[in-house]
């Protein structure tokens, strides 16, 4: 039997090019150290490997705890069909965050030290333990999908027996470290710009993680419908959009009240680098999605929900980068521009995540399970890809 060569496409060529660049950058990083492989310095020691790979990576994986809590703790049966794709995104997200962390650590082979060298007074210690434990919980929550694929009935029954305690533990751990990532910056009152430094930072990080979890769930559903032929359940996503609008409203109230209470609005109108990025953030994560979501025809449109999710995801990514980079540059006295090696490694991590998601969706009962549950919970029959509402063309 002859082997069929994979078809060469533009995006496969781009994917291979990204991996080659990432491999070259990885070689430089682990043979020459952080100095030659980054534009970091003693004045500015955290760049996109923290701001994007860690802070954004953890936030983008928030759909896992959001949907698992909604379906298993609050027993919202309607959202069961989209829980598995969200869980897959969360599990991959945390695995890639752990991998990305190894690039940023000066001595990555010592990453196990917090397990035996405890420092309970350190916020980073708490974040490290929560990430480690939550990744373990995610692996156990994801295990039934693998067991179903290979028909391993006995371990499947065991995992299902403890599924509710696992979900509760996962939500608790994720809540702790989603907020603790904001707590990291509370120890920098003289360094983080006043537009972002606030005692409410842990609360804002947690609420925004919920918003992004909902946005990522809608985004991955739209992209899977477009590129993998799965159903895009407009009715279900419209329900998520209504919840998202409420979460954005809560975030807006907290954010605006905090800026007013601290007298920080003057910085937003002072012009300059930080003010520009502040308004970009506000437009993407609040103004644009809120304006779209209050229109019923947008909330019930696959195309409209796609662009809402894009705006929410990129808006709060801008927020995390503003906190970790934009808001820190003035106090450090530097303008940080990541080196090509930093960008290549970050891009390769994202590319690997997308590729693994595609393979898992193809070979594991994730979307098939979702469509089967839609049959029970929605109309009584499975809607194949041909009956799904079309979603916008994406690269």
Helices and strands as residue ranges (DSSP letters): H 10-37, H 48-50, I 51-56, H 57-60, H 63-68, I 69-73, G 77-82, H 83-104, G 108-110, G 113-115, H 123-149, H 153-161, H 163-183, G 184-187, H 201-228, H 234-261, H 265-268, H 273-282, I 283-287, H 288-293, H 296-299, H 302-321, I 322-326, H 327-332, H 340-363, H 367-377, G 385-387
